[in-house]
């Protein structure tokens, strides 16, 4: 796997590079957004780690550019030194699959990288799994989503969340359960789930059936107590 680490702090890049290389990853470094953008223009980067506040284009601008460009599904982890929840969520709203707040444990970041890669390269367990709901069709092996025949661009994590909810229709899952079942985390900020649900609803439009069950969590399809 080829990982891009984009951060203007050479110490951060060095530490992250050493940990990822221990896990067998090949690492490409960038000290600013312009260099990172050039690295992402090809198709040989499997995952990008972007600093939110690096020299322009910063992590948010670059994430938005990538999501609207030729590789909308590349996994992205955002590094941020901002501590408030609203600020941390900014990266998720821009399309990041995950975020890590500075100062961080390099080992934790390496585990997050492995988790995101594992999910983004997941294959349907048997043949061409196809899930349908109204005009929506999710093709598991191809990892594509179609609404009335039109392909909808989702990030790897958005796809996993959608496929999980569709495969378990009308079952309610709390944010903690979704973090564990979809992200594979036993820890983490639950707002991650909230932001991904919001993004899925926006991208799916009138085809979404994500029900909020107050005090309990989320489900695909109307359930008693939902909204």
Backbone bond lengths (Angstrom), bond angles and torsions (degrees), N, CA, C in turn:
res aa  C-N    CA-C-N  psi(-1)  N-CA   C-N-CA  omega(-1)  CA-C   N-CA-C  phi
1 X - - - 1.456 - - 1.530 109.96 -
2 X 1.315 115.86 142.07 1.467 121.97 -177.75 1.527 108.09 -112.92
3 X 1.331 116.11 117.19 1.462 122.35 -173.37 1.527 109.86 -112.67
4 X 1.326 116.88 134.51 1.453 122.45 174.05 1.523 108.99 -97.92
5 X 1.349 117.31 127.56 1.451 121.70 172.09 1.519 107.41 -115.99
6 X 1.324 116.55 114.69 1.465 122.74 -177.35 1.522 109.29 -114.73
7 X 1.335 116.46 109.70 1.462 122.31 -178.59 1.517 107.40 -158.33
8 X 1.329 117.21 139.51 1.460 119.60 -178.52 1.523 112.88 -79.00
9 X 1.329 118.41 -5.39 1.461 122.36 177.99 1.533 109.14 -94.11
10 X 1.343 117.72 111.76 1.475 119.54 -177.32 1.522 112.93 -64.03
11 X 1.346 117.37 -28.74 1.459 119.95 178.58 1.522 110.39 -66.29
12 X 1.343 117.25 -43.45 1.463 121.42 177.79 1.526 109.62 -60.33
13 X 1.329 116.48 -46.69 1.473 119.63 -178.87 1.525 110.96 -60.92
14 X 1.329 116.91 -42.37 1.463 121.17 -178.10 1.528 111.54 -64.73
15 X 1.327 116.43 -46.64 1.464 120.11 -178.63 1.528 111.00 -64.27
16 X 1.332 116.25 -45.50 1.464 120.01 -180.00 1.524 110.13 -63.70
17 X 1.326 116.30 -42.52 1.470 119.98 179.75 1.525 111.27 -58.34
18 X 1.334 117.32 -45.62 1.463 120.52 -178.59 1.525 111.95 -62.05
19 X 1.310 116.62 -42.30 1.470 119.63 -179.96 1.526 111.82 -67.35
20 X 1.320 116.97 -41.90 1.466 119.75 -179.23 1.529 111.18 -69.09
21 X 1.327 116.58 -37.97 1.467 118.98 178.17 1.523 111.49 -65.82
22 X 1.342 117.13 -31.29 1.469 119.79 174.34 1.518 111.37 -60.93
23 X 1.345 115.29 -30.28 1.467 120.46 179.56 1.521 112.38 -88.62
24 X 1.319 116.56 9.01 1.459 120.31 176.81 1.513 115.25 86.14
25 X 1.337 116.98 13.07 1.461 120.32 179.95 1.528 110.76 -87.30
26 X 1.318 115.57 150.93 1.460 121.39 169.53 1.524 106.84 -96.87
27 X 1.323 117.63 133.59 1.461 121.44 -172.07 1.524 111.30 -117.66
28 X 1.332 115.45 133.86 1.460 123.32 172.77 1.517 107.01 -112.13
29 X 1.338 117.70 132.12 1.463 121.30 -177.89 1.520 111.83 -107.00
30 X 1.329 116.03 147.23 1.466 122.76 174.59 1.517 108.20 -142.65
31 X 1.341 116.06 135.52 1.464 120.64 -178.04 1.514 112.67 -94.78
32 X 1.330 118.01 -5.89 1.464 121.08 -179.11 1.523 109.55 -154.95
33 X 1.313 115.18 169.88 1.455 120.37 -176.79 1.513 113.86 -66.30
34 X 1.317 116.70 -33.53 1.465 119.85 -178.66 1.530 110.83 -65.13
35 X 1.332 115.98 -44.24 1.467 119.84 177.75 1.525 110.97 -65.96
36 X 1.330 115.50 -39.94 1.464 119.92 178.48 1.522 111.15 -63.82
37 X 1.330 116.29 -41.03 1.460 120.45 179.38 1.519 110.77 -61.00
38 X 1.329 116.84 -41.14 1.463 120.53 178.76 1.533 110.70 -63.32
39 X 1.335 116.28 -40.68 1.468 119.90 179.37 1.521 111.52 -64.68
40 X 1.335 115.59 -34.30 1.470 120.24 -178.07 1.523 113.10 -82.66
41 X 1.320 116.92 -5.68 1.471 119.47 -179.09 1.521 112.11 -72.62
42 X 1.326 116.95 -20.62 1.459 120.28 175.84 1.512 111.21 -90.32
43 X 1.323 115.85 -166.13 1.468 119.75 -177.87 1.524 112.09 -121.04
44 X 1.350 116.49 21.54 1.460 119.26 -175.40 1.525 113.80 -105.00
45 X 1.339 117.53 5.53 1.459 120.92 175.86 1.526 108.49 -97.88
46 X 1.326 116.70 125.37 1.468 121.08 -177.26 1.521 113.05 -91.21
47 X 1.347 116.50 -23.86 1.461 120.87 179.00 1.521 107.96 -159.05
48 X 1.336 116.35 144.21 1.466 121.35 179.85 1.521 110.36 -118.70
49 X 1.338 116.07 134.44 1.463 123.04 171.86 1.518 106.07 -109.45
50 X 1.324 117.62 115.28 1.462 122.04 -172.84 1.514 111.13 -118.12
51 X 1.347 115.34 131.31 1.463 120.24 175.21 1.522 108.80 -77.52
52 X 1.312 116.50 129.66 1.461 120.61 -177.95 1.524 112.05 -60.37
53 X 1.346 117.42 -37.51 1.454 121.56 -171.50 1.528 113.61 -109.09
54 X 1.322 119.13 22.34 1.468 120.45 -179.65 1.539 110.32 -71.31
55 X 1.354 116.92 162.79 1.473 120.24 178.23 1.519 110.82 -53.99
56 X 1.343 116.93 149.82 1.458 121.67 -168.98 1.534 114.38 -61.46
57 X 1.364 111.35 150.63 1.461 127.37 -7.16 1.529 110.79 -68.80
58 X 1.348 116.04 135.77 1.462 119.54 -178.58 1.526 110.31 -70.75
59 X 1.338 115.49 179.14 1.457 119.37 -174.89 1.512 114.06 -60.08
60 X 1.323 117.30 -37.55 1.462 120.75 -179.87 1.528 110.47 -66.01
61 X 1.342 116.58 -50.11 1.461 120.62 -179.29 1.525 111.09 -61.08
62 X 1.329 116.44 -41.24 1.459 119.65 -178.95 1.523 111.01 -68.93
63 X 1.326 116.66 -39.17 1.467 120.35 178.20 1.525 110.73 -62.10
64 X 1.323 116.54 -45.13 1.462 120.66 178.17 1.528 110.85 -61.88
65 X 1.332 116.86 -39.93 1.459 121.34 179.53 1.522 111.37 -64.60
66 X 1.326 116.15 -43.35 1.466 120.70 179.71 1.523 110.69 -64.79
67 X 1.334 116.41 -44.02 1.462 119.51 -178.98 1.530 112.50 -64.83
68 X 1.332 116.70 -28.75 1.463 119.73 178.95 1.508 113.63 -95.59
69 X 1.345 117.22 5.59 1.459 121.51 -175.87 1.516 113.61 -105.63
70 X 1.331 114.37 -148.52 1.461 120.40 -172.93 1.523 113.33 -78.60
71 X 1.359 118.04 -16.50 1.466 120.55 -178.31 1.522 110.77 -126.96
72 X 1.315 117.75 65.83 1.471 120.37 -175.13 1.519 114.29 -67.77
73 X 1.335 117.54 -15.51 1.458 119.93 -174.41 1.525 113.83 -101.52
74 X 1.339 118.88 3.54 1.461 119.25 -179.46 1.527 109.89 -64.84
75 X 1.331 118.63 132.20 1.464 120.54 179.18 1.534 110.94 -64.90
76 X 1.328 116.70 137.87 1.466 122.27 -179.45 1.525 109.44 -132.38
77 X 1.332 115.53 130.25 1.458 122.18 172.29 1.523 106.92 -113.43
78 X 1.326 117.15 130.82 1.457 121.81 -178.31 1.524 109.95 -100.88
79 X 1.337 115.26 134.38 1.455 121.73 172.54 1.519 108.20 -99.74
80 X 1.318 117.40 128.79 1.450 120.27 -178.77 1.518 111.18 -139.41
81 X 1.328 115.84 139.85 1.459 120.71 176.25 1.518 111.01 -94.66
82 X 1.328 117.03 0.46 1.460 121.26 -177.47 1.521 109.80 -80.91
83 X 1.333 116.08 137.97 1.448 119.27 -172.48 1.513 116.11 -100.51
84 X 1.327 118.06 -23.21 1.454 119.72 -177.53 1.530 111.13 -74.54
85 X 1.333 115.32 144.96 1.463 119.49 -176.57 1.524 111.50 -58.35
86 X 1.329 118.03 -42.96 1.457 120.55 -178.37 1.519 111.01 -60.08
87 X 1.331 117.12 -36.68 1.456 120.67 179.28 1.520 111.25 -72.04
88 X 1.314 116.99 -38.49 1.462 119.78 179.95 1.518 111.07 -65.29
89 X 1.306 116.44 -32.15 1.460 121.09 -177.72 1.533 111.71 -72.60
90 X 1.340 116.97 -19.80 1.465 120.33 -179.04 1.525 111.27 -54.07
91 X 1.321 116.46 -44.71 1.461 120.23 -179.64 1.513 112.71 -63.55
92 X 1.320 116.73 -39.45 1.466 120.35 178.68 1.518 110.60 -65.23
93 X 1.322 116.44 -39.74 1.459 119.88 179.38 1.528 111.80 -66.33
94 X 1.331 116.33 -27.58 1.465 120.26 178.48 1.523 111.59 -77.05
95 X 1.330 116.65 -11.14 1.463 119.66 177.01 1.508 115.01 117.65
96 X 1.350 118.22 6.61 1.463 120.22 177.93 1.527 110.21 -68.37
97 X 1.324 116.02 146.91 1.466 120.90 178.18 1.524 111.45 -82.57
98 X 1.323 115.99 -24.67 1.451 120.32 -176.52 1.524 107.94 -161.02
99 X 1.316 117.28 168.07 1.457 121.45 175.03 1.516 109.06 -144.74
100 X 1.325 115.34 155.26 1.453 122.10 175.30 1.526 106.79 -133.69
101 X 1.328 116.50 130.23 1.458 121.39 -176.69 1.524 111.19 -91.53
102 X 1.342 116.26 131.02 1.473 121.50 175.58 1.522 109.91 -76.57
103 X 1.324 117.68 146.45 1.469 127.19 -7.59 1.528 110.07 -72.46
104 X 1.310 116.36 145.15 1.459 119.66 -174.84 1.525 110.64 -128.48
105 X 1.318 115.11 163.25 1.456 121.67 174.12 1.531 108.52 -83.91
106 X 1.328 118.84 121.94 1.472 119.94 177.80 1.522 112.25 -57.00
107 X 1.329 116.16 -34.37 1.463 119.60 179.17 1.522 110.56 -66.02
108 X 1.344 116.40 -39.87 1.460 119.72 177.29 1.523 110.58 -63.39
109 X 1.333 117.22 -42.77 1.464 120.10 178.87 1.518 110.49 -61.76
110 X 1.330 116.96 -42.30 1.464 120.26 179.06 1.528 110.71 -61.43
111 X 1.338 116.28 -38.83 1.465 119.97 177.88 1.528 110.80 -66.88
112 X 1.341 116.71 -38.16 1.463 120.13 177.51 1.530 110.17 -63.95
113 X 1.336 116.42 -41.99 1.467 120.77 178.00 1.526 109.96 -58.72
114 X 1.321 116.36 -47.50 1.467 120.17 -179.80 1.525 111.43 -61.42
115 X 1.339 116.31 -40.56 1.461 120.69 -179.89 1.522 111.66 -64.33
116 X 1.340 116.40 -46.69 1.466 119.91 -179.61 1.520 110.84 -64.84
117 X 1.328 117.77 -41.46 1.469 120.61 178.56 1.521 111.13 -64.43
118 X 1.315 116.31 -41.04 1.459 120.29 -179.89 1.519 110.88 -60.56
119 X 1.321 116.46 -43.18 1.457 120.94 -179.67 1.522 111.39 -70.12
120 X 1.336 117.05 -41.15 1.464 120.08 -175.07 1.514 112.37 -71.80
121 X 1.334 117.22 -20.65 1.459 120.37 178.82 1.524 112.31 -107.36
122 X 1.326 115.63 14.37 1.470 119.43 179.14 1.518 110.70 -65.78
123 X 1.301 115.57 143.44 1.460 122.37 178.56 1.526 108.64 -119.44
124 X 1.307 116.11 145.13 1.470 119.81 178.22 1.526 109.63 -55.33
125 X 1.323 118.93 139.41 1.458 120.92 -173.18 1.519 113.86 -65.30
126 X 1.291 118.52 -26.29 1.465 119.63 -178.08 1.516 109.77 -148.98
127 X 1.334 115.19 110.87 1.457 120.16 174.23 1.515 113.80 62.24
128 X 1.331 115.83 -153.22 1.467 122.99 -177.12 1.514 109.17 -93.27
129 X 1.325 116.73 86.55 1.457 121.28 178.20 1.522 108.88 -66.06
130 X 1.318 117.39 126.64 1.457 121.82 178.59 1.523 108.15 -126.44
131 X 1.326 116.14 125.90 1.456 122.34 177.50 1.517 108.03 -115.11
132 X 1.323 117.14 137.32 1.464 120.67 -177.84 1.520 110.62 -132.36
133 X 1.333 113.46 147.52 1.460 121.35 174.35 1.514 107.11 -154.10
134 X 1.327 116.75 107.14 1.462 119.80 -176.52 1.515 110.61 58.19
135 X 1.334 118.65 -127.89 1.460 121.66 -178.67 1.527 113.14 -81.12
136 X 1.332 116.70 -0.37 1.464 121.52 -174.81 1.527 110.95 -94.15
137 X 1.335 115.40 136.10 1.459 120.94 176.82 1.520 109.02 -134.97
138 X 1.335 116.43 127.23 1.457 122.75 178.83 1.525 108.35 -115.27
139 X 1.326 116.14 121.77 1.462 121.70 -179.29 1.520 108.49 -104.45
140 X 1.345 115.00 111.44 1.451 120.44 -170.72 1.513 115.23 -65.59
141 X 1.342 118.12 -52.13 1.456 120.38 -176.18 1.524 111.60 -65.20
142 X 1.318 116.97 -38.01 1.463 121.26 179.17 1.520 112.25 -81.65
143 X 1.337 116.76 -16.32 1.468 123.36 -177.68 1.533 110.41 54.36
144 X 1.330 115.35 51.08 1.457 121.17 177.65 1.518 109.79 -126.16
145 X 1.331 115.25 152.84 1.464 122.56 179.73 1.520 108.10 -125.02
146 X 1.333 116.18 133.04 1.461 121.66 -178.35 1.529 109.46 -128.05
147 X 1.315 115.49 138.41 1.460 121.41 171.33 1.514 107.79 -123.76
148 X 1.318 115.33 115.26 1.470 121.35 -176.89 1.526 111.25 51.62
149 X 1.333 115.64 39.42 1.459 121.28 177.05 1.514 115.35 87.60
150 X 1.333 117.83 -10.29 1.462 121.29 -179.39 1.524 110.03 -93.89
151 X 1.325 116.92 131.75 1.453 121.80 179.77 1.530 109.72 -73.52
152 X 1.330 116.69 133.38 1.459 123.30 178.43 1.524 108.25 -108.43
153 X 1.320 116.80 124.75 1.460 121.04 -179.90 1.518 110.93 -79.13
154 X 1.328 115.92 119.06 1.458 122.16 175.57 1.518 109.83 -123.20
155 X 1.327 116.58 151.75 1.451 119.52 170.74 1.528 108.59 -72.38
156 X 1.333 115.62 167.70 1.464 119.60 -179.58 1.523 111.52 -58.46
157 X 1.322 116.55 -41.65 1.458 119.82 -177.18 1.529 110.95 -73.09
158 X 1.328 117.67 -36.94 1.466 120.33 176.11 1.524 109.96 -61.55
159 X 1.342 116.22 -41.39 1.467 119.84 178.82 1.526 110.39 -61.64
160 X 1.331 116.52 -47.33 1.462 120.22 -178.55 1.525 111.57 -60.12
161 X 1.326 116.14 -42.24 1.462 120.45 -179.83 1.526 110.60 -64.93
162 X 1.311 116.51 -45.47 1.462 120.36 179.20 1.530 111.16 -61.86
163 X 1.319 116.84 -47.26 1.469 120.43 -178.68 1.523 110.92 -62.12
164 X 1.330 116.70 -38.87 1.463 120.14 179.74 1.519 111.13 -64.95
165 X 1.338 117.07 -46.13 1.459 120.23 -179.93 1.530 111.43 -64.39
166 X 1.325 116.04 -40.55 1.467 119.69 179.38 1.526 112.03 -65.32
167 X 1.338 115.57 -37.50 1.462 119.53 -179.22 1.526 112.03 -73.14
168 X 1.338 116.47 -13.33 1.471 120.92 -178.76 1.530 110.13 -129.80
169 X 1.322 115.62 53.44 1.458 120.60 -173.81 1.526 112.08 -61.94
170 X 1.348 113.52 141.73 1.464 124.27 178.15 1.527 113.58 63.91
171 X 1.337 116.06 14.81 1.460 120.27 170.73 1.521 107.73 -102.75
172 X 1.306 116.66 133.75 1.461 121.49 -175.77 1.532 109.68 -92.01
173 X 1.343 115.58 131.96 1.454 121.55 178.08 1.520 109.36 -124.96
174 X 1.319 116.22 131.89 1.461 120.36 175.50 1.524 109.19 -72.72
175 X 1.325 116.20 167.38 1.464 119.51 178.10 1.532 110.53 -64.19
176 X 1.320 116.99 -35.74 1.468 119.88 177.12 1.519 111.09 -62.74
177 X 1.341 116.29 -42.53 1.462 120.34 179.22 1.520 111.12 -65.74
178 X 1.331 117.46 -39.59 1.462 120.13 179.57 1.520 111.27 -67.21
179 X 1.330 117.21 -38.70 1.471 119.47 175.28 1.531 110.42 -58.35
180 X 1.310 116.56 -41.27 1.460 120.47 -178.59 1.524 112.26 -73.49
181 X 1.330 117.14 -43.61 1.465 121.01 -173.74 1.524 113.49 -80.85
182 X 1.340 117.71 -34.38 1.467 120.90 -176.78 1.532 111.86 -99.53
183 X 1.332 116.03 -44.78 1.468 119.95 -179.05 1.526 112.57 -85.63
184 X 1.337 116.18 -23.30 1.454 119.96 -176.33 1.517 112.70 75.52
185 X 1.350 116.55 24.26 1.461 121.52 -177.95 1.524 110.20 -103.16
186 X 1.307 116.08 142.85 1.460 120.63 168.62 1.523 109.44 -103.36
187 X 1.326 116.94 4.72 1.458 123.36 176.83 1.521 106.56 -146.67
188 X 1.325 116.74 169.01 1.463 119.52 176.69 1.512 111.67 134.87
189 X 1.328 114.89 164.65 1.462 122.70 -178.43 1.527 109.24 -80.71
190 X 1.319 117.08 121.63 1.460 120.65 -177.13 1.522 112.50 -66.54
191 X 1.337 117.54 -18.81 1.472 119.37 177.30 1.520 111.22 -63.60
192 X 1.330 117.26 -20.23 1.465 121.13 174.64 1.526 109.98 -55.92
193 X 1.329 116.24 -45.33 1.465 121.03 179.28 1.523 110.47 -65.12
194 X 1.322 116.77 -44.84 1.461 121.22 -178.63 1.527 111.39 -57.21
195 X 1.315 115.86 -46.10 1.469 120.36 -178.90 1.525 111.03 -65.56
196 X 1.322 117.82 -41.75 1.472 120.03 179.79 1.535 111.25 -65.92
197 X 1.326 117.07 -37.51 1.465 119.94 176.05 1.524 109.99 -62.14
198 X 1.318 117.06 -44.57 1.465 121.21 179.59 1.521 111.11 -61.59
199 X 1.328 116.88 -42.76 1.465 120.40 179.30 1.524 111.68 -66.02
200 X 1.321 116.80 -40.00 1.470 119.66 177.88 1.523 110.97 -62.49
201 X 1.320 117.18 -45.26 1.460 120.42 179.06 1.523 111.11 -58.74
202 X 1.333 116.59 -41.81 1.463 120.14 -179.34 1.518 111.37 -66.67
203 X 1.328 117.24 -42.33 1.460 120.38 -176.96 1.535 112.29 -72.61
204 X 1.321 116.61 -34.67 1.463 120.07 -177.87 1.524 112.52 -84.35
205 X 1.329 117.98 -18.90 1.460 121.13 177.51 1.510 112.14 58.87
206 X 1.329 116.10 -133.94 1.465 119.66 -176.16 1.519 113.28 -73.10
207 X 1.340 117.24 -2.60 1.469 120.19 178.11 1.527 111.79 -87.75
208 X 1.330 117.60 -10.49 1.464 118.55 -178.21 1.528 110.27 -78.23
209 X 1.313 114.02 145.99 1.460 121.54 177.20 1.527 109.43 -130.86
210 X 1.329 116.49 35.94 1.462 120.51 -178.48 1.521 108.65 -82.17
211 X 1.291 114.82 114.01 1.454 122.24 -175.38 1.527 110.14 -98.90
212 X 1.335 117.32 130.46 1.456 121.49 172.85 1.525 108.60 -89.57
213 X 1.300 116.20 121.18 1.460 121.37 178.78 1.523 106.40 -105.96
214 X 1.304 116.39 102.85 1.453 121.72 -170.69 1.524 112.63 -56.67
215 X 1.328 114.15 129.86 1.455 120.53 179.48 1.515 113.70 80.72
216 X 1.334 117.55 -3.23 1.464 120.01 -177.44 1.524 112.69 -125.05
217 X 1.339 117.99 -45.94 1.458 119.30 -179.52 1.516 112.66 147.80
218 X 1.328 116.34 -137.63 1.464 122.04 -175.00 1.527 110.72 -129.66
219 X 1.332 114.69 153.50 1.461 121.03 176.54 1.512 108.79 -149.33
220 X 1.332 116.89 155.62 1.452 121.16 172.33 1.528 107.84 -93.56
221 X 1.319 116.40 114.04 1.448 120.23 -178.01 1.515 110.79 104.42
222 X 1.306 117.22 150.09 1.456 121.08 -176.52 1.523 110.85 -67.54
223 X 1.320 114.30 133.33 1.461 120.37 174.29 1.517 107.31 -130.73
224 X 1.312 116.02 162.43 1.466 120.03 -178.69 1.523 109.74 -62.66
225 X 1.312 115.82 129.03 1.464 120.34 -179.44 1.500 113.35 91.29
226 X 1.352 117.85 2.69 1.457 121.55 -178.51 1.504 111.73 -83.58
227 X 1.374 114.12 171.96 1.458 120.54 -179.83 1.514 109.06 -146.80
